[in-house]
Amino acid sequence: MLQHHTLRPKQALNKAYLCLKTSRTDIELFRKALLTLLKIINLAESEEHAKNHLRGFLKLAFYDKYGVNTKGKTDMVIHQADN
């Protein structure tokens, strides 16, 4: 079964990222996408099933202008728009 551990941002992020400014709009977009992901993910399902939900989350939260797909045997790759 999939287990998770909650970390605070200071525990999870590289210290260099803590110096970056993030707009309130970007934070709200991330929050909405994360809440959607948490509502639809089923911990009893397989990793394969969860990958589709994770892809949707990444597209909504960060990478709407990029492709998020597989590449070769790699499960999740973020592609530039023309790749």
N, C-alpha and C positions, 0 to 999 in steps of 0.2 A: 504494500500500500504506500502511496505517496505521502511523505511527511514534509512539513515545512516548519521553519523556525523564523520568527519575526525578528528583524534587525532594524535598528534605527539608522537613518541615513548616514550618520557619522561612523557607524560600524560597517556599513555596507559599501560606501563609496571611497574611491581613491581620494586622498586629501586635495589633489589638484582640482577635482570637480566641485568641491565645496566652495571654491573661490568664484565660480561662475555665477552670474546673475541669471535668474529665470523669471520670465514674465508671469504675471498672475494668470493670463490667458492660457499659457502653456501648462501651468500647474493644474488648472481646471480641466483642460483637455485630457491630461494624463489621469487625473482623478476619475473622470467619467469613464475613460477607457478601462481603467483598472477595476472599477466597480462592476462594469459590464462583464469583464473577464471572470471575476470572482463569482458572479451570479450564475454564469453558464457552464463553468468548468465542473466536471463530475469526477471526483477523486476515485471513484470506483472504475472509471473507464481506463483504457490503455493510454500509453504515451502517444501513440499514433493519433488517437482521437483528440488529445489535448493540443497537439501541434497545430491543428487547424484553428483552434480558438486563440492560441498564442500568436499565430500569424495575423489574425484579425486585430488583436490587441496592438501589435507592433505597428500595423498600418494606421490604426486610429491614433495612437499616442505619439508616434515619432516619425514614421517613414511613409507618409501618404504619397510622397512624390517618388518613391523608390519601389522596386520590385522586391518582394519577400517570398522566396521560394526555395526549392531544393536546387542543388547543383552537384551533379555526379552522385556520390554517396554521402554528401553532407546534407543534413536534414534541413537546416535553416540558414539561408544566406540572404544578405541584403544587397541587392543589385542597384547600380546606378540606373537611371531611367532608360537609357538606351541599351542596356545589357540584358 
